Amino acid sequence: MLSLGSRSNIALKPLKNKKMERLTKEKMGEIALVILKERAKRERIPNANELKRVLGNVSKDLGIPQKDLACFWVNLYQKIFEETISSTKKIIFGE
């Protein structure tokens, strides 16, 4: 979906005579969530001990409370599971 390869700097340059649009924090958050969700779909789900360790490290690095990170993680994966189950039902059962 999002590639930051060697040619990415070309794609990020504004076009001539056009200004790059400023994004609101809300819009940036929406975009970040979509990117994070797509990335999460491709990665394996960590077990509880791994998740606790990862969230603890991220909490220390970013200064975000571990409980907030855990709530965010649960909500993100809950949405992914709901979408996956819905798609599976449509494919298998025609619902």
N, C-alpha and C positions, 0 to 999 in steps of 0.2 A: 504494500500500500504506500508506504512512505520510504523512499530510498534517499539516502544521503551519500551516494557514491561520489566519484571524482567529478562528475559533471553537474553535481547539485548546485554549485555556485553560479552556474549559468542560469538555472531555473529561478534562482532567488533574486536575480537582478531585476529591478523595475524596468518596464518597457519604456522606450523613449516617449516623452510627452505624456506619460501617465504617472500619477502619484500612487505610491503604495498605500493602500487603505489601512488606517489604524483600527485595530481590533479592541473591543471592550474586554474587560477581564472576564465577563460572563461568556463571551464568544470564544475567547482563548481557552477557558475551562471546558467548554463543550467540545472543542477540537481536541484538546488534550485527552479528554475522557474517551473519545472515539478511538484515538491512536492507542491509548493504553488498553482499551478493551480488545482491539484487534491483536495487539501483542500478547495479551493474556490468553487469548484463544489458541495461540500457537505454542505456548509453553505448557509444560506439565504442571499439575497442581501439586504444591509441596505438601508433605505430611505435617501434622500439627507441630512437631518439634522444629522442623525446618522453618515453618512459617513464623513461629515465635522468635527464632533466632534472626531471621531476615527482618521482621518488623522491628525487633529490638535494635538492630544495626541501623536501619533506616531512621528510626526514631532519634537515635543519637546523632546521626549525620545531619538530619534536617531540622531537628528540634520540634518535631511533631509528636504529640503524645502517642504512645504505643496503642492505647485503646482506640484513639481516633483512626489510626492507620488500620487497625483490625476491623473496625466498623466499615471503613471504606472498602477494604478488601472483600469482606463478606458481601456487601451490597453489589460490588462489581461482579463477583463470580455468581451471585444469585441471578443477576440479570442475564449473564451468559448462559447459565443452566436453563433458565426459563425459555430463552430463545432457542436453545438446542433442543429441548424437549418439544417445543411447539413445532419446530421444523421436522423433527423426527416423526411426530404424530401425523403431520401432513404427508410426509413421504410414505410412511408405512401403512397408515390407516385411512388416508385420504380425508382427514379431518381439516 
